[in-house]
Structure formats: structure tokens, C-alpha cells
């Protein structure tokens, strides 16, 4: 244990976490959250910049140092979910909830910032990045586009996400791809509507849509390389307005996850070929939009090895070597710009899953996340 992580200090961090959980804000709306972070960071004596990606906050320890520089990142936003935990500190903002643990991520990085600000042995710059809008709209990319790495002159960058299913006190890690890309698609099928009793006088978009969904689900198993993990999921279908009308239009939405650009290219190409085949059979027109929302999160080998050493020191256990997840994380954009590593912090094997209305970040995990950040920063300046 790090000496400074006394129970009174951990109790203070828990109080921060509970306050943030009680006051969730969603993407690009994290104004009060940013106010809270800034008040704490400034009280630690850090130089604070705010406004990147609307609500982003960047704090810097030793801003005038000419030595090495490292960046540590936490995400800020909540989700549009109605909380069902019944906790004393549950969300007081209707239909908004910290259901992905970003409240814990912020609290841990704040805790690390406080301890590191009191550590006279830190010889270089430490940048603490609090990033808005991780969910769905890639606030990390927006921060980069607005000049994050002009402001943050780091050589390496590190991230952390809590992970249900991993024991508290363990930290998961993997070199290379650890989280997938996130591509979304929308398909519109259009034909002549008509009376349901006279299907031969119209184009049956619903039958075509059913055929298309079945065919889409065969792309991964038949057209993709089985050694390159890929997922395609159809997630929403809309069509029709009455029991006796064959609709003019059917719309299909879905997502594709992969770990490399070649797989993304092939999926986009093969989805459109499949649409064209079905439309030819049913005499339909179509439109197809394919949006590459998040890049894969790919850990760099050297920085992953460094993180492994820190995990061993903090947990007194071997790092947990994990399999990559098909979920996505916009920290991948930051790892395209700077070498670094994302790790998974155990939230407990009995934890509710992320994005679940009954999920809660495990306060017992806070100390391990704080220690990881603090030891990583300390060791970075002596490695």
C-alpha cells in the first residue's frame, strides 16, 4: 500500500465519487462535473485548462518543467439510463446515470493528482486529462482535433477502465488490440407499397428486410477471415404503420466491431454487396450509410510492458492477461497519437455489467486505481 492512502484519504475519495455519481451529466454537458473537478485540481495547486471539447479539463503538475512528460486520462460522461440501484447517492438527474463507472475513473485520477501534487520527487510534468463524451460521440477525438496534444506535450499516455468480472485487486492488461472499433450502419430499403392482400402488386420490403438480416449475419462466418475477430449485429428495424399495408420503406440499423482497418473495409464492402443482392431479388432501391465511429484501442508493446511492472508492484500479483473485448473506447484515438496503454481495473466478479441500470462502481477498487496511477507516474520519471 502507498503510505499516503490512509483510510481518511480513501474516505475523501469515496465522497468525491459519490458526489459525482449523484450528479451525472451526459456527453458535452458535463459543466457541473467540470466545475467540481476544477475546484479540486486548483486546490491541489495544479495549473488547469478547461474548454477543450466544450467541457474537457486538463490539469498539469510541474507545468514549467523541461523534463519528461506523461499524461493520464479519465472519462467524465454519464449515460442516458434511469438508475435502479436505490443507493443513498443514486442519480438525482432524471434518466441519467453513471452506469459505466466514469465517476470512479474521475475520483481515482483526482486522488492520484492530490497525492502526486504532494510528492516532491516528481521531476517532470504530469498531465491529468479529464475527457468528456466518451460514450457514443468520441469526445477524445474532439479534444485531439481541438489541440489536445498542442496543450499536452507528453511522450506517453495511459488510460484505465473498470471491468466487471475481474476481481477487485486485479488489473487486466493486453499488448496490441484490447478493445474494438465501432462502426455503425443504416440501411434503407424502398419499394412500392400496397395492400397486404395483394402482395404481387407491391414490393415487400419486410420480406426483403428479413432476408437481408439473415444474409448480413452470415457475412462474418462466410466472408471474413475467421482468424480476425469481427462482430456484426443488427440492433434496430423500423417499418410499417398498419396490419394491412405493405410498407414503402424499411430501415435497418446495426454495428460492426473489429480490430483492424482491413476487416472494417471488407465488412463495409460485403454489407453493401449483400444489400445489392437482396434488392435485385426483390426489385428494391436502397441507401446505405456506413460510419466509422471509433478506431480500435491498440496498446503499444513497450508501454504495456511498463504497465505490467506497475501492476505487479501495486497488486503484488501477476497482471491478468485478458482477451480483447469487442466493446469500443475512444482512448484508441489518443493511442494513435501517442504511445501508451489502457488497462482494466477489476470491479468485482459479482459486479453488474457496464451500462446496466443496477451497476455501481466498486469503492473497494478505488485504492488500487489510485496506486496504479501514482506508481506509474513515479516510476516513469526514473525509468
CORVEN-V596244 format. One record per residue. N is the residue number from 1. RES is the residue in one letter. PSI is psi in whole degrees, 0 to 359 (none if undefined). Layout:
N&RES&PSI / N&RES&PSI
This chain:
1&X&141 / 2&X&134 / 3&X&321 / 4&X&349 / 5&X&64 / 6&X&165 / 7&X&324 / 8&X&322 / 9&X&314 / 10&X&321 / 11&X&322 / 12&X&316 / 13&X&319 / 14&X&319 / 15&X&323 / 16&X&314 / 17&X&316 / 18&X&322 / 19&X&313 / 20&X&319 / 21&X&323 / 22&X&341 / 23&X&60 / 24&X&145 / 25&X&141 / 26&X&183 / 27&X&127 / 28&X&11 / 29&X&14 / 30&X&49 / 31&X&309 / 32&X&324 / 33&X&314 / 34&X&320 / 35&X&316 / 36&X&314 / 37&X&313 / 38&X&318 / 39&X&320 / 40&X&312 / 41&X&319 / 42&X&327 / 43&X&339 / 44&X&357 / 45&X&18 / 46&X&152 / 47&X&127 / 48&X&135 / 49&X&136 / 50&X&158 / 51&X&343 / 52&X&134 / 53&X&44 / 54&X&301 / 55&X&7 / 56&X&150 / 57&X&133 / 58&X&124 / 59&X&145 / 60&X&130 / 61&X&134 / 62&X&55 / 63&X&338 / 64&X&2 / 65&X&142 / 66&X&9 / 67&X&204 / 68&X&161 / 69&X&139 / 70&X&152 / 71&X&138 / 72&X&136 / 73&X&138 / 74&X&151 / 75&X&158 / 76&X&335 / 77&X&154 / 78&X&186 / 79&X&159 / 80&X&74 / 81&X&139 / 82&X&118 / 83&X&141 / 84&X&32 / 85&X&334 / 86&X&24 / 87&X&155 / 88&X&332 / 89&X&23 / 90&X&165 / 91&X&133 / 92&X&4 / 93&X&118 / 94&X&129 / 95&X&26 / 96&X&140 / 97&X&143 / 98&X&80 / 99&X&10 / 100&X&4 / 101&X&13 / 102&X&337 / 103&X&318 / 104&X&321 / 105&X&315 / 106&X&317 / 107&X&319 / 108&X&318 / 109&X&325 / 110&X&315 / 111&X&317 / 112&X&320 / 113&X&320 / 114&X&312 / 115&X&318 / 116&X&329 / 117&X&340 / 118&X&4 / 119&X&107 / 120&X&351 / 121&X&349 / 122&X&115 / 123&X&348 / 124&X&194 / 125&X&139 / 126&X&119 / 127&X&130 / 128&X&111 / 129&X&120 / 130&X&109 / 131&X&128 / 132&X&166 / 133&X&45 / 134&X&328 / 135&X&115 / 136&X&330 / 137&X&14 / 138&X&57 / 139&X&334 / 140&X&320 / 141&X&322 / 142&X&317 / 143&X&317 / 144&X&314 / 145&X&332 / 146&X&8 / 147&X&26 / 148&X&312 / 149&X&5 / 150&X&324 / 151&X&320 / 152&X&99 / 153&X&59 / 154&X&156 / 155&X&329 / 156&X&158 / 157&X&145 / 158&X&147 / 159&X&168 / 160&X&140 / 161&X&136 / 162&X&155 / 163&X&105 / 164&X&144 / 165&X&346 / 166&X&134 / 167&X&143 / 168&X&134 / 169&X&353 / 170&X&150 / 171&X&127 / 172&X&149 / 173&X&156 / 174&X&133 / 175&X&148 / 176&X&205 / 177&X&126 / 178&X&335 / 179&X&154 / 180&X&171 / 181&X&167 / 182&X&104 / 183&X&135 / 184&X&148 / 185&X&154 / 186&X&129 / 187&X&129 / 188&X&126 / 189&X&130 / 190&X&136 / 191&X&188 / 192&X&127 / 193&X&170 / 194&X&181 / 195&X&136 / 196&X&339 / 197&X&350 / 198&X&63 / 199&X&337 / 200&X&349 / 201&X&7 / 202&X&180 / 203&X&124 / 204&X&90 / 205&X&331 / 206&X&315 / 207&X&319 / 208&X&319 / 209&X&319 / 210&X&316 / 211&X&321 / 212&X&317 / 213&X&316 / 214&X&317 / 215&X&322 / 216&X&321 / 217&X&352 / 218&X&351 / 219&X&312 / 220&X&318 / 221&X&340 / 222&X&337 / 223&X&347 / 224&X&152 / 225&X&122 / 226&X&343 / 227&X&358 / 228&X&101 / 229&X&131 / 230&X&143 / 231&X&136 / 232&X&126 / 233&X&127 / 234&X&127 / 235&X&347 / 236&X&138 / 237&X&135 / 238&X&134 / 239&X&152 / 240&X&157 / 241&X&350 / 242&X&160 / 243&X&342 / 244&X&21 / 245&X&130 / 246&X&119 / 247&X&152 / 248&X&327 / 249&X&143 / 250&X&137 / 251&X&135 / 252&X&132 / 253&X&153 / 254&X&183 / 255&X&151 / 256&X&136 / 257&X&138 / 258&X&176 / 259&X&2 / 260&X&155 / 261&X&324 / 262&X&319 / 263&X&321 / 264&X&316 / 265&X&314 / 266&X&321 / 267&X&315 / 268&X&314 / 269&X&315 / 270&X&330 / 271&X&314 / 272&X&321 / 273&X&321 / 274&X&319 / 275&X&314 / 276&X&320 / 277&X&315 / 278&X&319 / 279&X&326 / 280&X&318 / 281&X&321 / 282&X&5 / 283&X&54 / 284&X&158 / 285&X&162 / 286&X&161 / 287&X&150 / 288&X&118 / 289&X&126 / 290&X&116 / 291&X&125 / 292&X&99 / 293&X&313 / 294&X&139 / 295&X&163 / 296&X&152 / 297&X&112 / 298&X&111 / 299&X&142 / 300&X&141 / 301&X&310 / 302&X&316 / 303&X&330 / 304&X&319 / 305&X&320 / 306&X&315 / 307&X&323 / 308&X&318 / 309&X&322 / 310&X&317 / 311&X&315 / 312&X&318 / 313&X&319 / 314&X&316 / 315&X&347 / 316&X&26 / 317&X&157 / 318&X&141 / 319&X&146 / 320&X&113 / 321&X&118 / 322&X&159 / 323&X&149 / 324&X&153 / 325&X&146 / 326&X&358 / 327&X&163 / 328&X&159 / 329&X&128 / 330&X&4 / 331&X&339 / 332&X&325 / 333&X&323 / 334&X&325 / 335&X&346 / 336&X&335 / 337&X&324 / 338&X&145 / 339&X&145 / 340&X&197 / 341&X&139 / 342&X&132 / 343&X&163 / 344&X&121 / 345&X&125 / 346&X&128 / 347&X&5 / 348&X&141 / 349&X&340 / 350&X&6 / 351&X&141 / 352&X&155 / 353&X&159 / 354&X&146 / 355&X&20 / 356&X&140 / 357&X&346 / 358&X&8 / 359&X&148 / 360&X&137 / 361&X&139 / 362&X&114 / 363&X&335 / 364&X&341 / 365&X&344 / 366&X&315 / 367&X&323 / 368&X&322 / 369&X&317 / 370&X&314 / 371&X&322 / 372&X&312 / 373&X&314 / 374&X&313 / 375&X&324 / 376&X&315 / 377&X&316 / 378&X&312 / 379&X&332 / 380&X&325 / 381&X&0 / 382&X&355 / 383&X&none
